[in-house]
Amino acid sequence: MPTLVITNDFPPSIGGIEAFVAQVCELLGDVVVLTRRSPGSEEVDRALPFPVHRHGRVLLPTATVARAAERLVAEHAVDRVLFGAAAPLGLLAPRLRAAGVARLLAISHGHETWWARVPGARQALRRIGEHVDAVSFISGFTRDAIAPALSPAARARMIRMAPPVDTNRFKPTGTTGTRPTVIAAGRFIRQKGFDTLLAAWSLVLGAWPQDRLAPELVLVGDGPLRDSLAESAARLPRPGCVRFVGPVAHRAMPAIMASGHVFALPVRTRLGGLNPEGLGMVFAEAAACGLAVVAGDSGGTRDTLVEGESGVLVPPDDPHALASVLVELLTDLPRIQAMGVAGRAHVRERFSPDATAAALHRVLDPG
């Protein structure tokens, strides 16, 4: 029988959760997806080997969305449901259980960590945990943040299910150029730390010998800070050392990674600790491609690297510390290569698709 996947986060939207949910659908194989409408979705849906049903601009746990899900349960003889993000859609679980669904899994990411701390939202998260068979977590940090909001019984049913990294796609290619290159990818929002990165890059360029080929910083993504970041890049001491490539679909990221030596993104925690980085899937993907990783010390990022061996954690708001690490790495190619080897081994151990598939089936197919 198929699994009904209910999610707001699905291609063509670009982001870590969207990529994770798409990979889960691929691992499960026999799925039906209920998601929101978004520009360009018709073309994406036609290319998929499973049915996708679009409903409104955003899915919320309303009676209307519940009825749409119940119709799909009946039409496709569904007995398993996966919520692409536990909160808030996991609140639909009691209605779907009453409709005949036997197994329910709610995937948590980073945003559930603030649900676990805010009154009202915390109670909603507790209700979700009571009515699903398991709540998954993506990192040790998110587990420790979410668990106290759940009942003891729901806490005992939590499972680790990190985003899988396909190391057959994300892999070193041997095509990296001779120019020292740093890659950074994410939404251009304050949490991702691009402002700190550009401030650090100014320091890197200022310290770089004039008689040596200057390194390049490649920025992948888009978002509300695009213009201000472009203005900061235009004021850097050496022109032509920052390149904006715009948003890139997840399937195209391995080629982007292949052009770099280091992946750096000083992600930060915002809103008084309510908005941390849950994991940072892009760090693991970069490591799988053989890049040394420099990550902001926020939330679950430390799960994506082995400190000092495959990467370095930096204070998110300290451009001097970040610049020092970048100069040290970019002038030591053997160290970068050793970090790349260690990072790829770490990813293969901790983020394998087989481990994710096993977690899925342990909850959805317990027999």
C-alpha positions in Angstrom: 0.0 0.0 0.0 1.2 3.5 -0.7 2.3 6.1 1.9 0.5 9.4 2.0 3.1 12.2 2.4 1.6 15.5 3.7 4.0 18.4 3.4 4.3 22.1 2.7 7.9 21.6 1.8 8.2 20.0 -1.7 9.8 20.8 -5.1 9.9 23.0 -7.0 10.5 25.0 -3.8 14.2 25.0 -2.9 15.5 24.3 0.6 16.9 21.6 2.9 13.5 20.4 4.1 12.2 20.2 0.5 15.2 18.2 -0.6 14.9 15.9 2.5 11.2 15.2 1.8 11.9 14.5 -1.9 14.5 12.0 -0.9 12.1 10.3 1.5 9.6 9.9 -1.3 12.3 8.4 -3.5 13.3 5.9 -0.7 9.7 4.9 0.0 8.9 4.5 -3.7 5.1 3.9 -3.5 3.8 7.3 -2.3 1.0 9.8 -2.8 1.9 13.4 -2.0 -0.4 16.1 -0.7 1.3 19.5 -0.8 0.7 23.2 -1.5 0.6 24.9 -4.9 3.7 26.7 -6.0 5.0 28.3 -9.2 6.4 25.8 -11.7 4.8 22.8 -9.9 3.0 21.4 -12.9 6.2 20.7 -14.7 7.8 19.1 -11.7 4.8 16.9 -11.0 4.6 15.6 -14.5 8.2 14.3 -14.2 7.5 12.4 -11.0 6.6 8.6 -10.9 3.9 9.1 -8.2 0.8 11.3 -7.9 1.1 14.7 -6.4 -2.1 16.6 -5.3 -1.8 20.4 -4.7 -4.1 22.2 -2.4 -4.0 25.9 -1.7 -1.0 28.2 -1.0 -0.2 26.6 2.3 -1.3 23.5 4.2 -2.6 24.0 7.7 -4.3 21.4 10.0 -7.7 22.7 9.1 -10.9 20.8 8.5 -10.6 21.5 4.7 -7.1 20.0 4.5 -8.1 17.1 6.7 -11.0 16.3 4.3 -8.5 16.4 1.4 -6.2 14.0 3.1 -9.1 11.7 4.1 -10.2 11.5 0.4 -6.7 10.5 -0.6 -6.6 7.8 2.1 -9.8 6.4 0.8 -9.0 6.7 -3.0 -5.5 5.1 -2.7 -6.2 2.7 0.1 -3.6 4.4 2.3 -2.7 2.9 5.6 0.5 4.9 6.3 1.0 8.6 6.6 4.2 10.6 6.8 4.2 14.3 7.8 7.0 16.1 6.0 7.3 18.4 9.0 5.9 17.5 12.4 4.5 20.9 13.2 1.8 21.9 12.6 0.5 19.3 10.1 1.0 16.5 12.6 -2.1 17.8 14.3 -4.1 16.0 11.6 -3.0 12.7 13.0 -6.2 11.9 15.1 -8.5 12.5 12.1 -6.3 10.3 9.8 -6.1 7.6 12.5 -9.9 7.6 12.6 -10.0 7.3 8.8 -8.2 4.0 9.0 -4.5 4.9 8.9 -2.5 2.4 10.9 1.0 4.0 11.0 2.0 7.7 11.3 5.4 9.2 11.3 6.2 12.9 11.9 9.6 14.2 10.7 11.0 17.1 12.8 13.6 19.6 11.6 14.8 22.8 13.2 11.7 24.8 13.6 10.1 22.3 16.0 12.8 23.3 18.6 11.1 26.7 19.1 7.7 25.0 19.1 9.0 23.0 22.1 9.8 26.2 24.0 6.8 28.5 23.3 3.6 28.1 25.4 0.7 26.9 23.2 3.0 25.6 20.5 4.6 23.4 23.1 1.2 21.9 23.9 0.5 21.4 20.2 3.8 19.5 19.8 2.9 17.3 22.7 -0.4 16.4 21.1 1.3 15.6 17.9 3.7 13.2 19.8 0.7 11.5 21.4 -1.0 10.7 18.2 1.8 9.5 15.9 3.8 6.4 16.1 7.1 8.3 16.1 8.6 11.7 15.9 12.0 11.7 14.2 14.9 14.1 14.9 17.7 15.1 12.6 20.5 15.9 15.1 21.4 15.4 18.7 20.6 19.1 19.3 17.1 18.9 18.0 16.4 15.7 19.9 17.5 17.3 23.2 15.4 20.4 22.4 12.2 18.7 21.3 12.1 15.7 23.8 11.2 17.7 26.9 8.0 18.9 25.2 6.8 15.4 24.6 5.2 12.9 27.0 7.5 10.2 28.4 5.9 7.6 26.1 6.3 9.8 22.9 9.9 10.6 23.9 10.6 6.9 24.1 9.4 6.5 20.5 11.6 9.2 19.0 14.0 8.0 16.3 17.0 9.5 14.6 16.3 10.1 10.9 18.8 12.5 9.4 18.6 13.7 5.8 20.3 11.2 3.6 23.2 12.1 1.4 23.6 10.2 -1.8 27.4 9.8 -1.9 27.1 8.4 -5.5 26.0 11.9 -6.5 27.7 14.0 -4.0 31.3 13.0 -4.5 34.8 14.3 -5.4 35.2 14.6 -9.1 38.8 15.7 -9.5 37.8 18.7 -11.5 38.5 21.4 -8.9 40.4 24.3 -10.4 43.7 25.8 -9.3 42.2 29.0 -8.0 41.4 28.6 -4.2 37.6 28.6 -4.1 35.1 28.8 -1.2 31.5 27.8 -1.8 28.6 29.0 0.3 25.0 28.0 -0.4 21.7 28.8 1.3 18.9 31.4 1.5 20.0 34.9 1.7 18.6 35.6 5.2 20.3 36.7 8.4 20.3 33.3 10.0 22.6 31.9 7.3 25.4 34.3 8.1 26.3 35.6 4.7 26.9 39.1 6.1 29.6 37.6 8.4 31.0 35.6 5.5 31.4 38.7 3.3 33.0 40.7 6.2 35.4 37.8 6.7 36.1 37.7 3.0 37.2 41.3 3.0 39.7 40.4 5.7 40.9 37.3 3.7 41.5 39.4 0.6 43.2 42.1 2.6 45.7 39.5 4.0 46.2 37.7 0.7 49.6 38.4 -1.1 49.2 40.7 -4.0 51.5 38.5 -6.2 49.3 35.4 -5.7 46.0 34.5 -7.5 43.3 35.8 -5.3 40.7 33.2 -4.0 37.1 33.3 -5.2 34.0 33.1 -3.1 31.0 31.5 -4.9 27.6 32.4 -3.4 24.7 30.1 -4.3 21.1 31.1 -3.4 18.7 34.0 -3.3 16.6 35.8 -0.7 15.7 39.1 0.8 19.3 40.1 1.6 20.4 39.7 -2.1 20.9 43.4 -2.8 22.6 44.3 0.4 25.0 41.3 0.0 25.8 42.4 -3.6 26.5 45.9 -2.3 28.9 44.5 0.3 30.6 42.4 -2.3 31.1 45.5 -4.6 33.0 47.2 -1.8 35.6 44.5 -1.4 39.3 45.4 -1.8 39.9 43.2 -4.8 37.3 43.1 -7.6 36.2 39.8 -9.2 36.6 37.7 -6.1 32.9 37.1 -5.4 30.5 35.4 -7.8 26.8 35.2 -7.3 25.3 32.2 -9.2 21.6 32.6 -8.1 19.4 29.8 -6.8 20.3 26.3 -7.9 18.1 23.2 -7.9 19.3 20.4 -5.5 20.1 18.1 -8.4 22.6 20.6 -9.7 24.5 21.2 -6.4 27.1 18.4 -6.8 28.5 20.2 -9.9 28.7 23.4 -7.9 30.4 21.7 -5.0 32.9 20.1 -7.4 34.4 23.5 -8.2 35.4 24.3 -4.6 38.0 23.6 -2.0 36.2 24.8 1.1 32.5 25.1 2.0 31.9 27.9 4.5 28.7 29.2 6.0 28.7 30.9 9.5 25.0 30.1 10.3 23.7 31.6 13.5 21.0 31.2 16.1 18.5 34.0 16.2 15.5 35.2 18.2 16.9 34.6 21.6 17.7 31.0 20.9 14.4 30.1 19.2 15.7 29.9 15.7 18.8 27.7 15.5 20.2 25.7 12.6 18.6 22.3 13.1 21.4 20.4 11.3 22.7 22.0 8.0 22.3 19.3 5.4 24.4 21.3 3.0 27.4 20.9 5.2 27.2 17.1 5.0 26.7 17.3 1.2 29.8 19.5 0.9 31.8 17.1 3.0 30.7 14.2 0.8 32.1 16.1 -2.2 35.5 16.2 -0.5 35.4 19.9 0.7 36.7 21.0 4.0 33.7 22.5 6.0 33.6 25.7 8.0 30.3 26.0 9.9 28.8 28.4 12.3 28.4 26.9 15.7 24.6 26.8 15.9 22.2 24.1 16.9 23.0 20.8 15.2 25.8 21.8 12.8 28.4 20.0 14.9 26.7 16.7 13.8 27.8 17.3 10.2 31.5 17.3 10.8 34.3 16.0 13.0 35.8 19.1 14.6 39.4 19.6 13.5 39.4 16.5 11.3 36.8 17.2 8.6 35.9 20.8 9.4 35.9 23.7 11.8 33.2 25.3 13.9 33.4 29.1 14.2 31.6 31.7 16.2 28.8 32.9 13.9 29.3 36.6 14.5 33.1 36.8 14.4 34.4 37.6 10.9 38.0 37.8 12.2 37.9 34.2 13.5 36.3 33.0 10.2 38.8 34.9 8.1 41.7 33.3 10.1 40.3 29.8 9.5 39.8 30.5 5.8 43.3 31.8 5.2 44.8 28.9 7.1 42.9 26.4 5.0 43.2 28.0 1.6 47.0 28.1 2.0 47.2 24.5 3.0 45.9 22.3 0.2 47.1 19.0 1.7 45.1 19.8 4.9 42.0 20.5 2.8 42.4 17.2 1.0 42.8 15.3 4.3 39.7 17.0 5.7 37.8 16.1 2.5 38.6 12.4 3.0 37.6 12.5 6.7 34.4 14.4 5.9 33.3 11.9 3.2 33.9 9.0 5.6 31.9 10.8 8.3 28.9 11.4 5.9 28.9 7.8 4.7 28.7 6.6 8.3 26.1 9.1 9.6 24.0 10.1 6.7 23.6 7.1 4.5 20.3 6.6 2.5 20.3 3.0 3.9 20.1 4.3 7.5 17.3 6.7 6.5 15.4 3.9 4.7 15.8 1.6 7.7 14.4 4.3 10.0 11.4 4.8 7.7 10.5 1.2 7.5 11.0 0.6 11.2 8.1 3.0 11.9 5.9 2.5 8.8 6.4 -1.2 8.4 7.0 -2.5 11.9 6.0 -6.1 11.0 
